[in-house]
Amino acid sequence: MCGFAIFASLFLVASSAFGQLESHTLTITATRQINLQPDQVAFGVYVASSTATSVDQVVAALSGLNITSANLTGISNSDPSILQWSFTLAAPLSNLTATIGALTKLQQSITQNNSGLTLAFSVNGTQISPQLQQSQSCTTSDLIADATAQAQKLASAAGLTIGPILSLTNASPQPAAAFAQREVAPANYFIGDAFSASLFYAPTPPVTCSLVVEFQLQP
């Protein structure tokens, strides 16, 4: 869902309400907000191994999940004989059940194969995919159209017309928060043979785009 608001600054000479504009310019700030709904679930995947295990061996054990070394977020060894490998995994929200099933199956097979590895995972929340953000981004042409429409109204009220655009200042879009607020039942945070948890999502802040447009004013 997309909405927009227009903010205008009009510099008027104090002698009359709609007198001559001191700068002969009109500056409009056009702002649009795009409300995006999360389309991915973010998982944390954790593998415990011996200190002799390499990252390539751990990644190979996770290959069925399309996890690579680029998904690695940290390594810890609170126990001197054990390494804890932490990975992230993003999956479509529509595939939540299937992804949990795949993780649970891998968790069981790693243990049964006596690989020396153990796997746990958690549901960390929801996020907006880069693809969705790019497809719903604001366009400069839309913001210019918004600014032009408002400038025409203000100039007409002052008995003037708008001329060419003198300058454009493009404010960078402010992205929505990567993760929505969530709650996961503590007993089910790490998944075992069975899983049941409820996620409660807070509204995701909208992406906000702004463009400052300066117009020349004409009699």
N, CA and C atoms as a LAMMPS dump frame, in Angstrom:
ITEM: TIMESTEP
0
ITEM: NUMBER OF ATOMS
657
ITEM: BOX BOUNDS ff ff ff
-5.0000000000000000e+02 5.0000000000000000e+02
-5.0000000000000000e+02 5.0000000000000000e+02
-5.0000000000000000e+02 5.0000000000000000e+02
ITEM: ATOMS id mol type element x y z
1 1 1 N 0.87 -1.186 0
2 1 2 C 0 0 0
3 1 3 C 0.892 1.215 0
4 2 1 N 0.593 2.172 -0.839
5 2 2 C 1.468 3.338 -1.003
6 2 3 C 0.663 4.602 -0.804
7 3 1 N 1.197 5.514 -0.021
8 3 2 C 0.56 6.806 0.16
9 3 3 C 1.62 7.874 0.092
10 4 1 N 1.207 9.134 0.008
11 4 2 C 2.215 10.171 -0.037
12 4 3 C 1.695 11.422 0.628
13 5 1 N 2.659 12.254 1.043
14 5 2 C 2.326 13.551 1.621
15 5 3 C 3.227 14.579 0.972
16 6 1 N 2.728 15.766 0.773
17 6 2 C 3.484 16.839 0.151
18 6 3 C 3.661 17.96 1.165
19 7 1 N 4.883 18.45 1.284
20 7 2 C 5.169 19.567 2.164
21 7 3 C 5.763 20.684 1.318
22 8 1 N 5.257 21.892 1.467
23 8 2 C 5.712 22.983 0.621
24 8 3 C 6.177 24.146 1.467
25 9 1 N 7.225 24.817 1.015
26 9 2 C 7.673 26.047 1.663
27 9 3 C 7.559 27.171 0.645
28 10 1 N 6.835 28.209 0.991
29 10 2 C 6.568 29.311 0.082
30 10 3 C 7.07 30.584 0.753
31 11 1 N 8.034 31.26 0.125
32 11 2 C 8.652 32.429 0.716
33 11 3 C 7.915 33.68 0.237
34 12 1 N 7.147 34.326 1.151
35 12 2 C 6.305 35.455 0.797
36 12 3 C 6.836 36.74 1.428
37 13 1 N 6.702 37.859 0.724
38 13 2 C 7.015 39.174 1.258
39 13 3 C 5.921 39.549 2.249
40 14 1 N 6.283 40.117 3.383
41 14 2 C 5.33 40.362 4.468
42 14 3 C 4.271 41.398 4.105
43 15 1 N 4.473 42.236 3.094
44 15 2 C 3.554 43.328 2.789
45 15 3 C 2.194 42.86 2.301
46 16 1 N 2.073 41.676 1.759
47 16 2 C 0.778 41.178 1.296
48 16 3 C 0.774 39.661 1.365
49 17 1 N -0.432 39.079 1.53
50 17 2 C -0.552 37.642 1.727
51 17 3 C -0.027 36.856 0.54
52 18 1 N -0.337 37.295 -0.676
53 18 2 C 0.166 36.622 -1.864
54 18 3 C 0.858 37.648 -2.77
55 19 1 N 1.816 38.324 -2.198
56 19 2 C 2.568 39.305 -2.964
57 19 3 C 3.651 38.655 -3.789
58 20 1 N 4.55 39.454 -4.279
59 20 2 C 5.66 38.933 -5.072
60 20 3 C 6.536 38.04 -4.205
61 21 1 N 6.956 36.919 -4.747
62 21 2 C 7.865 36.032 -4.031
63 21 3 C 9.263 36.622 -4.082
64 22 1 N 9.859 36.721 -2.917
65 22 2 C 11.165 37.364 -2.809
66 22 3 C 12.225 36.669 -3.64
67 23 1 N 12.193 35.341 -3.65
68 23 2 C 13.219 34.587 -4.381
69 23 3 C 12.772 34.191 -5.778
70 24 1 N 11.481 34.391 -6.108
71 24 2 C 10.924 33.964 -7.393
72 24 3 C 11.106 32.474 -7.619
73 25 1 N 11.149 31.732 -6.525
74 25 2 C 11.231 30.268 -6.615
75 25 3 C 10.229 29.655 -5.652
76 26 1 N 9.92 28.425 -5.91
77 26 2 C 9.026 27.676 -5.039
78 26 3 C 9.662 26.318 -4.79
79 27 1 N 9.811 25.966 -3.524
80 27 2 C 10.446 24.698 -3.156
81 27 3 C 9.418 23.757 -2.555
82 28 1 N 9.329 22.576 -3.14
83 28 2 C 8.382 21.556 -2.693
84 28 3 C 9.163 20.319 -2.259
85 29 1 N 8.798 19.759 -1.13
86 29 2 C 9.34 18.468 -0.702
87 29 3 C 8.246 17.417 -0.836
88 30 1 N 8.435 16.506 -1.771
89 30 2 C 7.469 15.421 -1.997
90 30 3 C 7.957 14.179 -1.259
91 31 1 N 7.068 13.564 -0.504
92 31 2 C 7.426 12.386 0.286
93 31 3 C 6.412 11.28 0.061
94 32 1 N 6.912 10.103 -0.204
95 32 2 C 6.045 8.928 -0.356
96 32 3 C 6.472 7.862 0.645
97 33 1 N 5.492 7.139 1.144
98 33 2 C 5.762 6.024 2.039
99 33 3 C 5.216 4.741 1.434
100 34 1 N 6.035 3.704 1.472
101 34 2 C 5.636 2.402 0.951
102 34 3 C 5.618 1.415 2.106
103 35 1 N 4.461 0.846 2.369
104 35 2 C 4.323 -0.132 3.448
105 35 3 C 4.564 -1.534 2.889
106 36 1 N 5.637 -2.154 3.344
107 36 2 C 6.005 -3.491 2.883
108 36 3 C 5.713 -4.512 3.977
109 37 1 N 5.157 -5.642 3.577
110 37 2 C 4.917 -6.735 4.506
111 37 3 C 6.052 -7.748 4.403
112 38 1 N 6.59 -8.224 5.526
113 38 2 C 7.68 -9.216 5.476
114 38 3 C 7.288 -10.413 4.621
115 39 1 N 8.249 -10.884 3.829
116 39 2 C 7.984 -12.035 2.972
117 39 3 C 8.945 -13.187 3.23
118 40 1 N 9.814 -13.041 4.237
119 40 2 C 10.773 -14.094 4.557
120 40 3 C 10.768 -14.384 6.055
121 41 1 N 11.155 -15.609 6.393
122 41 2 C 11.408 -15.995 7.787
123 41 3 C 12.908 -16.15 7.95
124 42 1 N 13.457 -15.602 9.023
125 42 2 C 14.883 -15.704 9.292
126 42 3 C 15.121 -16.779 10.36
127 43 1 N 15.94 -17.75 10.008
128 43 2 C 16.305 -18.827 10.928
129 43 3 C 17.75 -18.644 11.385
130 44 1 N 18.029 -19.084 12.591
131 44 2 C 19.394 -19.256 13.046
132 44 3 C 19.702 -20.739 13.038
133 45 1 N 20.81 -21.128 12.443
134 45 2 C 21.214 -22.531 12.358
135 45 3 C 22.55 -22.672 13.085
136 46 1 N 22.619 -23.619 14.016
137 46 2 C 23.786 -23.734 14.885
138 46 3 C 24.327 -25.168 14.834
139 47 1 N 25.61 -25.29 14.556
140 47 2 C 26.247 -26.602 14.452
141 47 3 C 27.378 -26.671 15.472
142 48 1 N 27.382 -27.731 16.276
143 48 2 C 28.47 -27.981 17.223
144 48 3 C 29.371 -29.056 16.631
145 49 1 N 30.677 -28.821 16.689
146 49 2 C 31.631 -29.771 16.123
147 49 3 C 32.882 -29.807 16.984
148 50 1 N 33.775 -30.727 16.675
149 50 2 C 35.078 -30.744 17.332
150 50 3 C 35.927 -29.595 16.788
151 51 1 N 36.968 -29.241 17.49
152 51 2 C 37.831 -28.133 17.058
153 51 3 C 38.625 -28.479 15.799
154 52 1 N 38.661 -29.752 15.438
155 52 2 C 39.393 -30.16 14.23
156 52 3 C 38.548 -30.019 12.973
157 53 1 N 37.292 -29.682 13.113
158 53 2 C 36.387 -29.588 11.959
159 53 3 C 36.56 -28.25 11.254
160 54 1 N 36.598 -28.277 9.939
161 54 2 C 36.763 -27.054 9.153
162 54 3 C 35.409 -26.496 8.735
163 55 1 N 35.423 -25.229 8.311
164 55 2 C 34.189 -24.612 7.855
165 55 3 C 33.644 -25.324 6.616
166 56 1 N 34.539 -25.808 5.761
167 56 2 C 34.087 -26.517 4.566
168 56 3 C 33.332 -27.79 4.927
169 57 1 N 33.771 -28.481 5.98
170 57 2 C 33.096 -29.701 6.402
171 57 3 C 31.709 -29.387 6.977
172 58 1 N 31.619 -28.314 7.73
173 58 2 C 30.329 -27.929 8.302
174 58 3 C 29.368 -27.515 7.193
175 59 1 N 29.854 -26.695 6.256
176 59 2 C 29.01 -26.244 5.15
177 59 3 C 28.547 -27.434 4.314
178 60 1 N 29.428 -28.416 4.115
179 60 2 C 29.055 -29.604 3.342
180 60 3 C 27.911 -30.355 4.026
181 61 1 N 27.929 -30.384 5.345
182 61 2 C 26.86 -31.061 6.086
183 61 3 C 25.527 -30.328 5.963
184 62 1 N 25.596 -29.028 5.654
185 62 2 C 24.388 -28.21 5.525
186 62 3 C 24.01 -27.952 4.073
187 63 1 N 24.64 -28.633 3.155
188 63 2 C 24.467 -28.328 1.725
189 63 3 C 23.023 -28.485 1.268
190 64 1 N 22.277 -29.381 1.896
191 64 2 C 20.888 -29.568 1.502
192 64 3 C 20.008 -28.373 1.795
193 65 1 N 20.5 -27.431 2.603
194 65 2 C 19.746 -26.217 2.948
195 65 3 C 20.186 -25.011 2.124
196 66 1 N 21.117 -25.24 1.193
197 66 2 C 21.684 -24.148 0.387
198 66 3 C 22.394 -23.117 1.262
199 67 1 N 22.986 -23.574 2.349
200 67 2 C 23.798 -22.712 3.21
201 67 3 C 25.24 -22.793 2.745
202 68 1 N 25.882 -21.646 2.605
203 68 2 C 27.291 -21.565 2.221
204 68 3 C 28.068 -20.834 3.305
205 69 1 N 29.357 -20.69 3.099
206 69 2 C 30.183 -19.97 4.078
207 69 3 C 29.758 -18.509 4.204
208 70 1 N 29.071 -17.976 3.18
209 70 2 C 28.595 -16.588 3.247
210 70 3 C 27.508 -16.425 4.297
211 71 1 N 26.867 -17.518 4.696
212 71 2 C 25.82 -17.463 5.722
213 71 3 C 26.384 -17.544 7.143
214 72 1 N 27.674 -17.762 7.261
215 72 2 C 28.292 -17.882 8.576
216 72 3 C 28.302 -16.531 9.282
217 73 1 N 27.801 -16.503 10.511
218 73 2 C 27.752 -15.243 11.266
219 73 3 C 28.662 -15.244 12.485
220 74 1 N 29.181 -16.405 12.874
221 74 2 C 30.072 -16.407 14.032
222 74 3 C 30.522 -17.805 14.417
223 75 1 N 31.642 -17.859 15.152
224 75 2 C 32.185 -19.109 15.693
225 75 3 C 32.543 -18.844 17.148
226 76 1 N 32.152 -19.752 18.022
227 76 2 C 32.496 -19.605 19.432
228 76 3 C 32.949 -20.955 19.977
229 77 1 N 33.699 -20.923 21.078
230 77 2 C 34.134 -22.167 21.716
231 77 3 C 34.214 -21.988 23.225
232 78 1 N 33.033 -21.851 23.841
233 78 2 C 32.98 -21.749 25.296
234 78 3 C 33.525 -23.014 25.96
235 79 1 N 33.381 -24.149 25.247
236 79 2 C 34.023 -25.402 25.659
237 79 3 C 35.273 -25.564 24.797
238 80 1 N 36.469 -25.699 25.399
239 80 2 C 37.709 -25.765 24.601
240 80 3 C 37.743 -26.866 23.563
241 81 1 N 36.914 -27.907 23.734
242 81 2 C 36.952 -29.027 22.792
243 81 3 C 35.85 -28.963 21.738
244 82 1 N 35.008 -27.925 21.8
245 82 2 C 33.86 -27.834 20.9
246 82 3 C 33.799 -26.465 20.239
247 83 1 N 33.517 -26.464 18.946
248 83 2 C 33.253 -25.224 18.217
249 83 3 C 31.758 -25.104 17.957
250 84 1 N 31.239 -23.898 18.136
251 84 2 C 29.829 -23.621 17.841
252 84 3 C 29.784 -22.71 16.626
253 85 1 N 29.244 -23.213 15.51
254 85 2 C 29.148 -22.473 14.261
255 85 3 C 27.736 -21.911 14.135
256 86 1 N 27.619 -20.62 13.863
257 86 2 C 26.307 -19.98 13.738
258 86 3 C 26.101 -19.488 12.316
259 87 1 N 24.958 -19.845 11.742
260 87 2 C 24.62 -19.457 10.381
261 87 3 C 23.242 -18.807 10.365
262 88 1 N 22.987 -18.028 9.328
263 88 2 C 21.639 -17.502 9.094
264 88 3 C 21.055 -18.18 7.859
265 89 1 N 19.743 -18.308 7.855
266 89 2 C 19.045 -18.896 6.72
267 89 3 C 17.74 -18.137 6.53
268 90 1 N 17.535 -17.606 5.33
269 90 2 C 16.288 -16.9 5.002
270 90 3 C 15.457 -17.782 4.087
271 91 1 N 14.181 -17.915 4.42
272 91 2 C 13.277 -18.742 3.609
273 91 3 C 11.985 -17.98 3.378
274 92 1 N 11.326 -18.218 2.242
275 92 2 C 10.033 -17.562 2.008
276 92 3 C 9.059 -17.869 3.131
277 93 1 N 8.296 -16.873 3.513
278 93 2 C 7.314 -17.058 4.578
279 93 3 C 6.329 -18.174 4.228
280 94 1 N 6.023 -18.301 2.954
281 94 2 C 5.086 -19.338 2.507
282 94 3 C 5.661 -20.744 2.675
283 95 1 N 7 -20.84 2.833
284 95 2 C 7.658 -22.15 2.976
285 95 3 C 8.063 -22.433 4.41
286 96 1 N 7.45 -21.737 5.377
287 96 2 C 7.843 -21.894 6.774
288 96 3 C 7.775 -23.351 7.219
289 97 1 N 6.644 -24.002 6.98
290 97 2 C 6.472 -25.385 7.427
291 97 3 C 7.457 -26.317 6.755
292 98 1 N 7.649 -26.153 5.444
293 98 2 C 8.568 -27.023 4.701
294 98 3 C 10.006 -26.826 5.17
295 99 1 N 10.385 -25.589 5.46
296 99 2 C 11.761 -25.318 5.904
297 99 3 C 12.006 -25.916 7.285
298 100 1 N 11.03 -25.789 8.175
299 100 2 C 11.16 -26.409 9.502
300 100 3 C 11.29 -27.926 9.359
301 101 1 N 10.521 -28.494 8.43
302 101 2 C 10.605 -29.929 8.195
303 101 3 C 11.986 -30.341 7.696
304 102 1 N 12.554 -29.563 6.771
305 102 2 C 13.88 -29.876 6.233
306 102 3 C 14.954 -29.755 7.316
307 103 1 N 14.847 -28.736 8.14
308 103 2 C 15.816 -28.55 9.228
309 103 3 C 15.718 -29.687 10.247
310 104 1 N 14.496 -30.068 10.584
311 104 2 C 14.309 -31.152 11.545
312 104 3 C 14.851 -32.47 10.995
313 105 1 N 14.612 -32.745 9.725
314 105 2 C 15.113 -33.974 9.104
315 105 3 C 16.64 -34 9.1
316 106 1 N 17.249 -32.865 8.76
317 106 2 C 18.717 -32.798 8.754
318 106 3 C 19.266 -32.946 10.166
319 107 1 N 18.593 -32.346 11.128
320 107 2 C 19.014 -32.449 12.526
321 107 3 C 19.078 -33.915 12.955
322 108 1 N 18.074 -34.676 12.563
323 108 2 C 18.026 -36.085 12.941
324 108 3 C 19.072 -36.902 12.202
325 109 1 N 19.245 -36.634 10.896
326 109 2 C 20.182 -37.437 10.105
327 109 3 C 21.626 -37.19 10.509
328 110 1 N 21.961 -35.964 10.864
329 110 2 C 23.328 -35.664 11.303
330 110 3 C 23.67 -36.461 12.557
331 111 1 N 22.701 -36.544 13.469
332 111 2 C 22.926 -37.308 14.698
333 111 3 C 23.017 -38.799 14.406
334 112 1 N 22.124 -39.319 13.56
335 112 2 C 22.094 -40.746 13.263
336 112 3 C 23.323 -41.21 12.489
337 113 1 N 23.928 -40.328 11.705
338 113 2 C 25.091 -40.702 10.888
339 113 3 C 26.394 -40.708 11.674
340 114 1 N 26.317 -40.388 12.966
341 114 2 C 27.524 -40.331 13.803
342 114 3 C 28.611 -39.47 13.165
343 115 1 N 28.197 -38.339 12.65
344 115 2 C 29.128 -37.444 11.962
345 115 3 C 30.002 -36.641 12.928
346 116 1 N 29.67 -36.695 14.191
347 116 2 C 30.399 -35.874 15.156
348 116 3 C 29.854 -34.472 15.245
349 117 1 N 28.788 -34.19 14.493
350 117 2 C 28.158 -32.872 14.5
351 117 3 C 26.787 -32.963 15.168
352 118 1 N 26.386 -31.891 15.777
353 118 2 C 25.005 -31.771 16.258
354 118 3 C 24.439 -30.459 15.741
355 119 1 N 23.15 -30.434 15.461
356 119 2 C 22.521 -29.268 14.858
357 119 3 C 21.329 -28.823 15.697
358 120 1 N 21.192 -27.529 15.855
359 120 2 C 20.004 -26.924 16.465
360 120 3 C 19.637 -25.718 15.62
361 121 1 N 18.394 -25.283 15.721
362 121 2 C 18.003 -24.098 14.961
363 121 3 C 16.897 -23.362 15.681
364 122 1 N 16.702 -22.133 15.293
365 122 2 C 15.682 -21.285 15.907
366 122 3 C 15.016 -20.443 14.843
367 123 1 N 13.801 -20.011 15.131
368 123 2 C 13.106 -19.052 14.284
369 123 3 C 13.356 -17.674 14.891
370 124 1 N 14.067 -16.827 14.177
371 124 2 C 14.486 -15.533 14.723
372 124 3 C 13.537 -14.384 14.402
373 125 1 N 12.636 -14.582 13.453
374 125 2 C 11.702 -13.502 13.119
375 125 3 C 11.449 -13.433 11.629
376 126 1 N 10.896 -12.318 11.194
377 126 2 C 10.593 -12.113 9.781
378 126 3 C 11.398 -10.949 9.24
379 127 1 N 11.538 -10.906 7.93
380 127 2 C 12.27 -9.824 7.291
381 127 3 C 11.742 -9.592 5.889
382 128 1 N 12.15 -8.46 5.327
383 128 2 C 11.767 -8.1 3.966
384 128 3 C 12.928 -8.435 3.037
385 129 1 N 12.662 -9.187 2.008
386 129 2 C 13.725 -9.598 1.087
387 129 3 C 14.211 -8.42 0.261
388 130 1 N 15.489 -8.423 -0.153
389 130 2 C 16.002 -7.36 -1.032
390 130 3 C 15.204 -7.247 -2.327
391 131 1 N 14.74 -8.384 -2.842
392 131 2 C 13.973 -8.364 -4.093
393 131 3 C 12.675 -7.579 -3.934
394 132 1 N 12 -7.765 -2.793
395 132 2 C 10.751 -7.045 -2.56
396 132 3 C 11.014 -5.557 -2.386
397 133 1 N 12.071 -5.215 -1.666
398 133 2 C 12.399 -3.801 -1.485
399 133 3 C 12.683 -3.123 -2.813
400 134 1 N 13.428 -3.8 -3.694
401 134 2 C 13.774 -3.211 -4.991
402 134 3 C 12.533 -3.051 -5.865
403 135 1 N 11.641 -4.034 -5.828
404 135 2 C 10.456 -3.981 -6.694
405 135 3 C 9.466 -2.917 -6.251
406 136 1 N 9.535 -2.52 -4.974
407 136 2 C 8.58 -1.552 -4.455
408 136 3 C 9.229 -0.194 -4.165
409 137 1 N 10.383 0.066 -4.727
410 137 2 C 11.089 1.306 -4.436
411 137 3 C 10.394 2.503 -5.088
412 138 1 N 10.607 3.672 -4.497
413 138 2 C 10.039 4.905 -5.055
414 138 3 C 10.797 5.284 -6.332
415 139 1 N 10.123 5.953 -7.25
416 139 2 C 10.773 6.43 -8.46
417 139 3 C 10.826 7.947 -8.447
418 140 1 N 11.888 8.494 -9.015
419 140 2 C 12.052 9.949 -9.057
420 140 3 C 10.921 10.594 -9.858
421 141 1 N 10.495 9.947 -10.927
422 141 2 C 9.444 10.528 -11.769
423 141 3 C 8.132 10.686 -10.993
424 142 1 N 7.81 9.717 -10.139
425 142 2 C 6.587 9.817 -9.335
426 142 3 C 6.677 10.967 -8.342
427 143 1 N 7.845 11.114 -7.713
428 143 2 C 8.017 12.187 -6.736
429 143 3 C 7.975 13.56 -7.415
430 144 1 N 8.565 13.667 -8.617
431 144 2 C 8.504 14.931 -9.36
432 144 3 C 7.056 15.258 -9.731
433 145 1 N 6.304 14.251 -10.133
434 145 2 C 4.89 14.472 -10.479
435 145 3 C 4.106 14.969 -9.266
436 146 1 N 4.371 14.387 -8.094
437 146 2 C 3.701 14.847 -6.872
438 146 3 C 4.05 16.297 -6.568
439 147 1 N 5.344 16.623 -6.672
440 147 2 C 5.803 17.981 -6.371
441 147 3 C 5.236 18.985 -7.373
442 148 1 N 5.181 18.605 -8.638
443 148 2 C 4.669 19.508 -9.676
444 148 3 C 3.189 19.83 -9.454
445 149 1 N 2.419 18.816 -9.109
446 149 2 C 0.99 19.03 -8.88
447 149 3 C 0.767 20.01 -7.729
448 150 1 N 1.527 19.857 -6.651
449 150 2 C 1.363 20.761 -5.524
450 150 3 C 1.877 22.159 -5.85
451 151 1 N 2.982 22.233 -6.593
452 151 2 C 3.533 23.538 -6.967
453 151 3 C 2.555 24.32 -7.836
454 152 1 N 1.883 23.635 -8.755
455 152 2 C 0.914 24.303 -9.617
456 152 3 C -0.23 24.902 -8.806
457 153 1 N -0.69 24.189 -7.794
458 153 2 C -1.773 24.691 -6.948
459 153 3 C -1.34 25.94 -6.183
460 154 1 N -0.146 25.881 -5.593
461 154 2 C 0.323 27.009 -4.796
462 154 3 C 0.629 28.228 -5.664
463 155 1 N 1.246 27.99 -6.812
464 155 2 C 1.569 29.102 -7.706
465 155 3 C 0.298 29.754 -8.241
466 156 1 N -0.682 28.926 -8.596
467 156 2 C -1.948 29.452 -9.105
468 156 3 C -2.645 30.306 -8.054
469 157 1 N -2.591 29.895 -6.793
470 157 2 C -3.205 30.662 -5.724
471 157 3 C -2.538 32.028 -5.557
472 158 1 N -1.269 32.13 -5.928
473 158 2 C -0.538 33.384 -5.834
474 158 3 C -0.61 34.187 -7.129
475 159 1 N -1.367 33.685 -8.136
476 159 2 C -1.481 34.378 -9.408
477 159 3 C -0.258 34.209 -10.284
478 160 1 N 0.494 33.144 -10.084
479 160 2 C 1.718 32.903 -10.844
480 160 3 C 1.639 31.532 -11.504
481 161 1 N 2.65 31.233 -12.293
482 161 2 C 2.774 29.903 -12.892
483 161 3 C 4.162 29.364 -12.587
484 162 1 N 4.294 28.058 -12.647
485 162 2 C 5.612 27.475 -12.406
486 162 3 C 6.36 27.353 -13.723
487 163 1 N 7.663 27.586 -13.634
488 163 2 C 8.529 27.45 -14.792
489 163 3 C 9.355 26.181 -14.685
490 164 1 N 10.555 26.22 -15.192
491 164 2 C 11.398 25.015 -15.184
492 164 3 C 11.848 24.632 -13.776
493 165 1 N 12.246 23.381 -13.632
494 165 2 C 12.82 22.9 -12.374
495 165 3 C 14.258 23.396 -12.297
496 166 1 N 14.599 24.017 -11.18
497 166 2 C 15.943 24.565 -10.994
498 166 3 C 16.889 23.569 -10.328
499 167 1 N 16.347 22.758 -9.433
500 167 2 C 17.219 21.8 -8.745
501 167 3 C 16.402 20.66 -8.167
502 168 1 N 17.077 19.523 -8.016
503 168 2 C 16.49 18.344 -7.385
504 168 3 C 17.45 17.868 -6.298
505 169 1 N 16.922 17.593 -5.135
506 169 2 C 17.725 17.025 -4.055
507 169 3 C 17.053 15.743 -3.616
508 170 1 N 17.711 14.637 -3.891
509 170 2 C 17.104 13.328 -3.654
510 170 3 C 17.566 12.786 -2.318
511 171 1 N 16.652 12.673 -1.364
512 171 2 C 16.965 12.078 -0.073
513 171 3 C 16.926 10.565 -0.22
514 172 1 N 17.908 9.888 0.381
515 172 2 C 17.963 8.434 0.273
516 172 3 C 16.776 7.796 0.971
517 173 1 N 16.215 6.73 0.373
518 173 2 C 15.108 6.041 1.035
519 173 3 C 15.516 5.514 2.391
520 174 1 N 14.609 5.601 3.357
521 174 2 C 14.845 5.034 4.673
522 174 3 C 14.209 3.652 4.696
523 175 1 N 15.038 2.577 4.762
524 175 2 C 14.475 1.228 4.66
525 175 3 C 13.684 0.827 5.887
526 176 1 N 12.753 -0.106 5.647
527 176 2 C 12.021 -0.666 6.77
528 176 3 C 12.967 -1.477 7.629
529 177 1 N 12.597 -1.626 8.896
530 177 2 C 13.408 -2.417 9.804
531 177 3 C 13.548 -3.827 9.244
532 178 1 N 14.756 -4.382 9.356
533 178 2 C 15.007 -5.691 8.779
534 178 3 C 14.149 -6.769 9.436
535 179 1 N 13.948 -6.64 10.755
536 179 2 C 13.183 -7.66 11.456
537 179 3 C 11.993 -7.04 12.153
538 180 1 N 10.848 -7.701 12.044
539 180 2 C 9.675 -7.289 12.798
540 180 3 C 9.789 -7.847 14.211
541 181 1 N 9.122 -7.207 15.146
542 181 2 C 9.113 -7.703 16.51
543 181 3 C 8.445 -9.067 16.543
544 182 1 N 8.987 -9.968 17.331
545 182 2 C 8.407 -11.306 17.375
546 182 3 C 8.53 -11.88 18.777
547 183 1 N 7.766 -12.913 19.043
548 183 2 C 7.812 -13.644 20.284
549 183 3 C 7.81 -15.113 19.937
550 184 1 N 8.752 -15.864 20.52
551 184 2 C 8.784 -17.304 20.301
552 184 3 C 8.729 -17.964 21.664
553 185 1 N 7.876 -18.947 21.808
554 185 2 C 7.758 -19.63 23.092
555 185 3 C 9.115 -20.165 23.508
556 186 1 N 9.644 -19.808 24.684
557 186 2 C 11.005 -20.191 25.069
558 186 3 C 11.264 -21.691 24.992
559 187 1 N 10.288 -22.523 25.373
560 187 2 C 10.509 -23.964 25.37
561 187 3 C 10.71 -24.506 23.963
562 188 1 N 10.26 -23.76 22.971
563 188 2 C 10.354 -24.232 21.595
564 188 3 C 11.335 -23.413 20.762
565 189 1 N 12.145 -22.615 21.424
566 189 2 C 13.052 -21.742 20.677
567 189 3 C 14.055 -22.555 19.886
568 190 1 N 14.654 -23.546 20.52
569 190 2 C 15.487 -24.479 19.794
570 190 3 C 14.646 -25.704 19.482
571 191 1 N 14.711 -26.124 18.239
572 191 2 C 13.767 -27.12 17.763
573 191 3 C 14.302 -28.527 17.977
574 192 1 N 13.472 -29.39 18.512
575 192 2 C 13.843 -30.789 18.665
576 192 3 C 13.029 -31.638 17.721
577 193 1 N 12.499 -32.759 18.218
578 193 2 C 11.732 -33.656 17.366
579 193 3 C 10.367 -33.078 17.014
580 194 1 N 9.857 -32.21 17.848
581 194 2 C 8.551 -31.605 17.584
582 194 3 C 8.668 -30.106 17.732
583 195 1 N 7.815 -29.399 17.04
584 195 2 C 7.893 -27.933 17.071
585 195 3 C 6.503 -27.335 17.1
586 196 1 N 6.308 -26.412 18.008
587 196 2 C 5.088 -25.599 17.972
588 196 3 C 5.42 -24.281 18.625
589 197 1 N 5.272 -23.202 17.895
590 197 2 C 5.56 -21.875 18.436
591 197 3 C 4.7 -20.866 17.709
592 198 1 N 4.405 -19.783 18.373
593 198 2 C 3.585 -18.735 17.775
594 198 3 C 4.438 -17.494 17.587
595 199 1 N 4.365 -16.915 16.412
596 199 2 C 5.076 -15.678 16.127
597 199 3 C 4.066 -14.546 16.093
598 200 1 N 4.391 -13.452 16.793
599 200 2 C 3.522 -12.293 16.806
600 200 3 C 4.285 -11.151 16.165
601 201 1 N 3.794 -10.628 15.063
602 201 2 C 4.515 -9.643 14.29
603 201 3 C 3.99 -8.237 14.559
604 202 1 N 4.895 -7.326 14.849
605 202 2 C 4.53 -5.919 14.949
606 202 3 C 4.561 -5.333 13.544
607 203 1 N 3.798 -4.28 13.281
608 203 2 C 3.838 -3.664 11.95
609 203 3 C 5.246 -3.221 11.585
610 204 1 N 5.622 -3.468 10.338
611 204 2 C 6.947 -3.067 9.87
612 204 3 C 6.925 -1.607 9.457
613 205 1 N 7.888 -0.796 9.936
614 205 2 C 7.921 0.62 9.54
615 205 3 C 7.999 0.757 8.021
616 206 1 N 7.33 1.744 7.443
617 206 2 C 7.342 1.895 5.987
618 206 3 C 8.669 2.44 5.479
619 207 1 N 8.935 2.17 4.205
620 207 2 C 10.058 2.806 3.516
621 207 3 C 9.624 4.219 3.122
622 208 1 N 10.433 5.215 3.461
623 208 2 C 10.093 6.607 3.17
624 208 3 C 11.08 7.186 2.163
625 209 1 N 10.548 7.766 1.088
626 209 2 C 11.37 8.407 0.059
627 209 3 C 10.991 9.884 -0.025
628 210 1 N 11.985 10.747 -0.168
629 210 2 C 11.724 12.185 -0.26
630 210 3 C 12.547 12.8 -1.389
631 211 1 N 11.967 13.804 -2.019
632 211 2 C 12.646 14.539 -3.076
633 211 3 C 12.297 16.016 -2.934
634 212 1 N 13.328 16.86 -2.861
635 212 2 C 13.13 18.309 -2.778
636 212 3 C 13.279 18.881 -4.186
637 213 1 N 12.214 19.564 -4.65
638 213 2 C 12.191 20.104 -6.015
639 213 3 C 12.044 21.624 -5.937
640 214 1 N 12.945 22.336 -6.587
641 214 2 C 12.88 23.8 -6.642
642 214 3 C 12.443 24.236 -8.03
643 215 1 N 11.356 24.999 -8.08
644 215 2 C 10.805 25.475 -9.351
645 215 3 C 11.074 26.984 -9.52
646 216 1 N 11.254 27.385 -10.773
647 216 2 C 11.262 28.811 -11.107
648 216 3 C 9.814 29.287 -11.205
649 217 1 N 9.539 30.452 -10.645
650 217 2 C 8.193 31.028 -10.741
651 217 3 C 8.143 32.105 -11.834
652 218 1 N 7.023 32.133 -12.523
653 218 2 C 6.844 33.098 -13.618
654 218 3 C 5.512 33.838 -13.43
655 219 1 N 5.444 35.105 -13.899
656 219 2 C 4.193 35.878 -13.787
657 219 3 C 3.069 35.189 -14.54
